[in-house]
Amino acid sequence: MIEFPKKFLWGAATSSYQVEGNNIHSDWWHWEREGKIKYHSAEACRHYQFYKEDFRLAKDLNHNAHRLSIEWSRLEPEEGKFSSEAIAHYKQVIAVLRECNIEPIVTLHHFTLPNWLMRKGGWHKKKSVFYFLRYAQKIVEELSPSVNYWLTINEPFVYIYYAYIQGDWPPQKRSFFKAYAVMRNMGCAHIKTYNLIRQIYKTNKLNLPLISIAHNMQSFSACSPKLENKLAVYLRKNVFNLYFIEELVKFKSLDFIGVNYYSRNTADVKTPWLKSLFLDNCRDNCGGLKKNSMGWDIYPEGLYDVLMQVKKYNLPVMVTENGICTNDDSQRWDFIREHLINLHRAIKDGVNVTGYLYWSLLDNFEWDKGFAPRFGLIEIDYLTFARKIRKSAQSYAQVCKTGRLDGYE
Ligand code: BGC
């Protein structure tokens, strides 16, 4: 039998734009309306309306934690003007989670920006740090008495890659220089927000919360043992997985490390150029792994690998996202179970893992891929907005209840 630590956080994650619906002041909304993105988020899961029902379902599934994000564009639909209705809404969201005995883990930025800020240039402009801090101050002051966990920014490198290198997400730029500026600004925004949040809690004589980012990590391997591939693995691991964390650790601005893990990445470098070293991937099905419905390799051992990579920082680690999109729900429980087995191996080998949040509680709007990929423990019927608990959710609920995986070593 596999037993997890006593106070382990068990639950799922969501992000505002992907589930709430009608985020009409967001940059994504405008991009969709202008036809720059193929799909429309529209009403998404109507979670803005149905959050109480959704959290009660999470409670019934024995979740004791839930990760959500605040939609900045709802809070500050116009520059400098904060919406009291949105503030009241998110206060209520947190209150309902507390009523359900579910620990809220709150993300401040999950890929979307208010449209007014995007029109001003977004994250690559230095002033974005000032805007982010002003927004963070507002919402943290309001929610601080009820929140013990904050995540400032979700997956900075994923955002930078899709928005500034590949150019698929707003602002659809392809510029290494802008990408670099975004990384600097996000790093700076995190460090300043970390200090700001602690200051707010101290001023209000509250117990200090735990603050981090949610960092996407992949398990990197070489497609063949040639030198360029090995060099690529070394570079990718140190740049994509560890560089940002290392910087934040240096500035003492992480109380734990939030790790999002989905898949592995196999380097198959075609040319000796830097771009190839970072971006050329194996096109064959290296190792013959099963895949999710978006074609990502399913590689549970990789969770062990990335958790062991961050062991050296001597900080608690929380798996803030891990999940599969699939049309075959039996694959989902296999996925969760195998990842939990690997998470437990990392605990046995000395990593202080404090929680596991499956992505996602609900099927949701998968950005530029629309609604087709199904990640949810709970199925959404997008015509009626009915919720249906999947079988995999029931199996996971057993683990959430007992803290054990019976029948496994
Ligand atoms: C993101 C989510 C996304 C998920 C699946 C993560 O990188 O934080 O917003 O839905 O991956 O692609």
Boltz pocket constraint, residues with backbone or C-beta under 6 A from the ligand:
constraints:
  - pocket:
      binder: B
      contacts: [[A, 15], [A, 18], [A, 154], [A, 155], [A, 158], [A, 216], [A, 260], [A, 321], [A, 359], [A, 365], [A, 366]]
      max_distance: 6.0
